[in-house]
Amino acid sequence: MPALIRPVYGWLDDRLGIDAVIRPILTHPVPRSTNWFNVLGSATLTAFIFQLVTGVFLALSYIPAPNDAYRSIQYIVNDSLFGHFIRGIHYWGGSAMILLIFAHTARVFLTGSYKYPRELNWVLGVGLLFCTILMGFTGQLLVWNEDSYSAIVVGAEQAARTPFVGQWVVDLFFAGKAVGGATLTHFYVIHVFLVPGLMMGLIAGHLYLVVYQGISEWPEPTSVVDPKTYKEKYHKLLEDGIPFFPDAMAKDAIFALFAGAVVIALALIYGGAPLGHPANPGSVMTNPRPFWFLIWYYAFLALIPPQIENLLIIGFPAVIITWMLILPFYAGKGERAPSRRPWAVGSVCVAVLSFMVLGYVGYVSPWAPRFTATGTTIRVPAQVVKNLPTAQAKEGAALFGTYACTACHSVAGAGGIRGPAVETMYRDYEADPKALYAQIAVGGKGTSYQAMPAFGEILSAPQMQYLVAFIKAEPHATRGVPPEGIDDKYRWIAVAALIALLFIFTWIWTGRVFARRRAAESLVAGGD
């Protein structure tokens, strides 16, 4: 230690107990098998610190009031010093934290690190996982745009279905039966004070247990947890271990710096998430979606049959949370190596696959009407209108866009996919054109397209004729017109291909695992 620093260090050591308390913690031995997979936890902590620091700066300018929340974020992005950059770090840092904590949870689960004597580490980690999800959810709500407002309404509807205490939960978290200023204030307090404070306590307990119980060793195919002998074996393992500082901590620091650099680069290049449109309860020209990490749940809710909606909306999260909390207590011993636990590997593969497929379906949202990025109706492509043979058909094309038919029916790839494309619409009614008039007149009553208006009550008789003329002529008018969007069938082909590739990969990997297991058992049997 340099001579100039030694007196300062001695003064601090005399008062803080660096050599007596802090140095043993930093230099405690960890298993030599510690590797780069062990850095995910410390990287998640780094992302949390990013969130705290940037959150403080954002809170200095944010106003938690319905009339001012959206405008205050506009001010942060457009006028505040470094506001665009700081909000970008907060946005990408939140995404990084969610990715990292899920990856860390998957690593702990796959390596059996939740088993004896680290059951409480896992329980606290599960608490941190769901606190992180809650932080992301409440953070999205504070923007107070259309997506935020819709997410609050959906959340309130789900909470109200909780048996016996549903209304009490709604009143507690949403501050009454109507979404308003008190609701925004509640979520501001939850996001800024309550959840971060709870997470700090959980992190402190988690770190204490990591130091006290030690970092779990990387499992070998022969790693079996027996509570009677595990601690003795672990302490023998530490005799050949390495000090946490600087050996293991160097990997943590390198990966944390890398993750931080990626977040800062993304914030510089892209900034934060688009603000969208201010919350407007009366707007129907919108297709709100939750934050990316909940898009799979959004699709799940949209796809479940109405008959079992209440059961799954409450039961599914309850089962997942309960299973995660009791996992280390009913599976706290035995095999740890992923190669000896194919069900663990398979469950993670299924979870990742479900997240990807449902996430894709959530982004496509075939059940939802589509509008332009500015919330206006999609117009029939100009080239299609130009190719229409009659003035009546062109007038019908204008009506098709004006009355938002393109929200659910696509024309040359432009528009929604909730209903059939116009290219196929007339073909279905060609044998009976009167049935097409009747369908347009009555709308979706008595069909699966309940959202379709009864245009017989809206349009005049000539307008109905113009609309039918457009539908009849459109298939010929679209020939040679390049599609503006990807045809839906190709999207589903891509999803099917992805599922097939992941299934093949899982099947091959699992086959190799069992082959190695059989080879190892044969070797042991041969030695006997």
N, C-alpha and C positions, 0 to 999 in steps of 0.2 A: 504494500500500500504506500503511495507517495507520502513524503514527510508532511506536505502541506495539508493533506486530507486527514492524516492520522489523528490530530487533536479534535477536529470536528466529529470524526467517527466515534472517538472515545467519549466525547460529550454526549452524543446521541445515544450511544450504547449504554451509558450510565443511567440514562433516563427512560429509554425504551426497551432495554433488555434485548438488543438485537442478537448478541451472541447466545444468550440464554434461551430465547423464545423463537425469534424469527429465523435464525440460521438453521436450527435443527429441522424446521418445517421445510425450508427451501432445499436442504441437502438430504432429506430423507430418502432412503433407497427405494427404487422401483424395479420391477422385474426387467431383466435384460431383453425380454421379448417385446417390450413396449415398442410400438411402431407408429406409422403415420395415421393409422385408423384411430389412434388414441387422441389425436389433436382436435377432433370434432367438438368435444365439450368445451375446451378453452376458446375455440373460435366462436362458439355460440355466446360465451361470456363476453368476448370482445365486441360482437355485434350488439349485445345488450347495452354495453357502455356507449357505443355509438348512438344508440337510440336515446339513452338518457341525456347525453350532451346536446344532441341536435334537438331533442324534444324541448329542452329548457329554452333554447333560442327561439323555437317556433312559438312556444307559449307566451313569450314576451309580446308578440304582436297579434296572437289569436284572440278573438272575441267569441265566447260561447253563448251566442244569442242567435235565434233563427234569422233575424233580419240582417245580421252583421257577420255571421260565421263565414259564409261564402265570400263576401267582399273582403274580409280580413285575409283570407288565403290568397285572393287575387292580389292584394297589396303585398303580401309576403313574396309572391312569385314575381311580380312586375316592378315593385318600387323599393322594397326593403333591401338593405345592403347585404349582398350574398344570399338573399332569401331563396332565390331559385336553386342555388347550389345546396344550401342547407336542407331545403325540403327534398331535394333529390337524394341526398345522403340518407335522410330519414326514411324515404320510401324504399330505396334499394337495400338499405340496412335492415329494414323490417322483413323484406323478402329473403335476404340472406339469413337472418336469424331463424326464420321459419324453416327454410331448407336445411340449415345446419342442425337444428334441434331434432328434426325428423330423421336426418341421416344418423345422428348420434344415438337416437332411440333405437333405430334399426340395427346399428352396430352392437349395442348392448344386448339387444334381444337375440341376435344371431350368434353371438359368442357366449351366450349364457352368463353374462357378467352380472345379471340380477340375482343369481343364486346365492346361497349362503356364503359369507355372512353379510351380503350387501343388499338385503331385501329393502331396508329403509332408504338406501340410496335410490333404488328404483322408484319407490313410492314418491319421494320428493321430486325425482325427475319427471314422473307423470304429472305431478302438480305443476311443474314448470312448463311442460309441454302444453297443457291446456290453458295456462295463464298466457303463454305466448300467442295461442290462437285467439284468446279473448282480447289481447292487446291489438292484434291485427284487425279483428272485427270492429272493435270500438274506434280504432283509429280511422277506419274507412268512414264511419258514421259522422265524424267531426267535420268532414269536408262539406256536408250538408248540401249535396247535389242530388240529382234524381236517383242515382244508385244508392246513396246513403239513406234517403227517405224510404225507398222501397225495401231496403234491407231491414230497417227498423220495423216497418209494418209487418214484414214476413216473420221477423223474430218475435214480435209481440203475438202474432197469431199462433206460432208454435208454442210459445211459453204458456199461452192461455189453455192449451190442450193438456197440460200437466194435470194428472188426476188429483183431485181434492184441493190442491194449493195453486191451481193455475192462475186465478185472478189475483191472488196475493203476490205471486211472482211477477205478474205484469205490473202491478202497482209499485212494487219495490224497484224494479229495474227500469220501467218505462214511465214512471211518475204519472200514472193515471190512465184513463181509457183512450184519450186522444193524444196523438203525437204532437208535441209543441215545444215551447221554450224550456219547460221543466225536464222534458225528455233529453234534450241536448245537454243541459247542465248535468244531469245524472251521468250521461256517458262521458262527459268531459272529466268529471271527478273520478269515475271508474278508470278511465284511460291514463290520466295524469297522476293521480295520487294512490288510489286503492290497489290496482293491479301491480304497478311498479314496486310499491311498498311490500306487498305480499311476496313478490318475486325476489326482492332483496333478502327477505327472511329465509325463503326456500333455498336460495343460492348459498347463503351462509351455512345452513344446515347441510346442504349437499357437499360443499367443499370440506366442511369439518369431517364428515363421514368418509370422504375420499382420502383425506390425510390419515384418519384414525384406522380405517380398515385397509388402506392401501389400494393402489391401482391394480385391478385384476390382471393376471398374466394372460398372454395370448394362448388360447386353448389348443392343445395338441389332440390328435385322435384318441389318445389314451387318457385325456383329462376327464376325470370323474370326481364330482364334488361329494364328499362324505363329511358331514358336519363333525364327526368324531375325530377326523384326522386332517381336515383341510388346513387349519391354522398352523399346525406343526409343519406341514409340507410347504406352506406359503412362506413361513419364516426361514426355512432352509433355502428356499428359492432366492430370498432377498440377500442371503449371504454372498451370492454371486451377482447381485444386482448392480445398478448404476445409480448415481445420485440424480435426483430430480433436477437440481440446478448444478451445472449448466446443461448436462447431457440431454435429458428428456425435454426440459423446458425450451431448448433451442428449436426443436421441431414445432412446439406450440407457437413460439414467437414467429418463426418463418411462415407458417401457414396463416397465422393471424394477420401478419403484414400483407400476405398475398390476398387474403379475403378482403382486407380493408382497402387495398389498392384497387381491386376489382369494383368495389362499391363506389369509391371516389371517382373512378374512371367513368362508370355508368352514370353517376350523378352529373359529371361535367358534360358528357355527351348528350344525355337524354333528359336530364332534370327529373322532376317527379312525375307522377301519373297525371294524365290530362284531367283538368278540372271538370269537364263536362258542363252540363247545364244546372243552374240553381234548382234546388228542390221546389217542385210545383205539384202539389197534391192533385190538381185538376188536369194535369197533362196526361194524355193517352198516347202521344207520339213518342214513346220511349220503350226501350227493351232493357231494363236495368239488369245488371249482373253483379254478383258479389266479387270480393277480392279473389285473385287467381287461386289461392290455396283452398277456397271454399266453393269453387265453381263445380267440383265433382258432387258436392252435397246439393247444390242447386239443381243439377241434373237428376240426382237421385230423387229429390222431392217431386220433381216434375213428372217423373216416369212411374212412380209407384201407383198402383191401382187405388182409386178413391175409397174402396171398401176397407182397405187396411191402412189408410193414411194415418189415423190417430195412433194406431199400434206402433207403426214404424217410426213416426216422427219423434215419439217419446222413447219407445223401446230400443231402437237401434243405438242412439248415443248412450243410453243407460247401460246396455249390455257391453259396449266397447269400453266404457270407463270402468265398470265393475270388473270386467275381465282383466284389464291392465293393472288394476289395484291389487287383485288377489293372486295374480300370476306368480310372484315369487314365493308365496306362502303354500301353494299346492304343487309347485314345480321348482322348489328351492334346492334340490339336490339331483345328482345323477350326471348324465352326459352334458358336456359343454360345447364340444367341437361342432361346427355346422355340418361337417361331413357325417356326423353320427345323429343328426337331428333333421332329417329331411322334411318333417312336417313344419318345422320352424322356417326353413328356407322356402318351402312351398307357400306358406302363408304370407311371407313378405312379398314373394313374386306376385301372388294374387292381389295383394293390397296395392302394389305399384301398378299392376296392369289395370285394376279397377279404377285407380286414380287417373290414369292416362286416358282410358276409354271414356269414362264419365266426364272427365275434364274436356275432352274434345266435343262430346255431345253437348255439354253445357255451353261451350263457345258457339257451336253451330245453332243451338236452340231451335230445333225444327218446330217446336210448339209455339214459338213466339212470333208476332208480327215484326216486320222489318221496316225501318225508316232510314233516311240519310243520316250522316254524322251530325247534321244540324237539327235533327228532329222533324224534318219535313218529309212529305210523301215522296216516294221514288217515282219518277216519271218514266213513261214508256220510252225506250231508246229512240233517238231522233232518226236513225237509219231505218228502224222498223216502221215508224210513222211515214217516212218518205216512200217506203215500198208498198204501203197500203193502196189498194186499187181505187177506192171510192172516197168521196168526201164524207159519207156516212161513217165508214170505218175509221177515218181519221178523227172524226168527232167522238166516236166511241173510244178511241185510244186516249183522247184528252179526258173523257169522263173516267176511264179506268184509273188514271193517275190521280185525278182530282178527288175521287171518293176512296182513295187509299186501298184500292183493290190489289195494288202491287205489294202491299204489306204482307200478303199471304200467298199471292200467285205470281210466279216469275214470268218475265217476258224476255226471251233471249238471254237468260241467266241473270237478269236484273230483277230483284224483288225477293219476297219471302218464299219459304218452302213449306209453310204450314198446310196450304192447300195444293191442289194439282196445278202444274204449269199450264199456261194458256195453250201451249203447243199441243197438249193432250186433251184439253177441256172439250173442244167441239167434237172431237172424235168420239167421246163417250156418249154424246147426245145426237150424233149425226143421223141415226135412224129415227129419232123422234125430237125434232127441233123445238116442239112445244114444251117438252120436258125441261129444256134449257131455260126458256122463258119462265117457267114455273119455279125452277130452282133459284133463279136470280130474284124473282118476286118474293118468295117466302124466306130466302136466306138460309141460315143454318138451323132453323127450327126442326127438331126431330132428327137431326143428323149429328155426326161427330164434329161438325164445324159450327159449334154453338155461337162462336163469336161473329159469324158472318151476318151482317144486317139484312133485314128484309127490304130490299131495294124497291119492291113494288110500292112501298109506302114513301119512298124518297124520290124516285125518278118518275118522270112523265112517260107516257106511252112512246113518243118519238125517241126519247133518250134510251129507253129499253131497246128499241130497234137498233139505234146506233151502237149500243154496247154489244148486242148479239152480232151485228155486222163486223165489228172489230174482232170478236172472238173467232168468227168463222174465217176471216181473211188472214188472221195473224200467223198461222203455220206457214203459209206461202210467203208472207212478208219477212219472216225471219231467216229464210234460206240465204246463205252466204253472209249473214251478219255474225261476226265473232261474238261469242258469249261474253257478257261482262262479269260473270261469276263462274265458279267451278260447279259443274253439274253435280247435283246431290249424290247421284249414284257413284261418281268417282270418289267422293268423300268417304262413302261407306266402304268402297273397295279398299281405300287406303287404310281405314280402320281395321278391316278384316285382315289385310296383309300384316299390319302391325301385330294383331293378336296372334296370327299364325307364327310370325317370327319369334315372338316372345315365348309362345308355347313350345316351339321347337328348341329354342335355347334352353328353357327350363327342363325339358325332357332329356336333352343331351347332358346337361350339367348334372341332373339327378342320376342319370345312368352311370356317369363317371364316378359319382359319389359312392353308389352302391357297388360298383366294380372295385373301387379301392378298398371299400369296407370288406368285401368278400376276400380280396387278396390278402389283406392284413389278417383276417381271421384264419385263412388257410395257412399263412406263415406261422401264426401262433400254434395252430393245431399241429403243423409239421414239426415245430420245435419240441412240442410235448412228446 
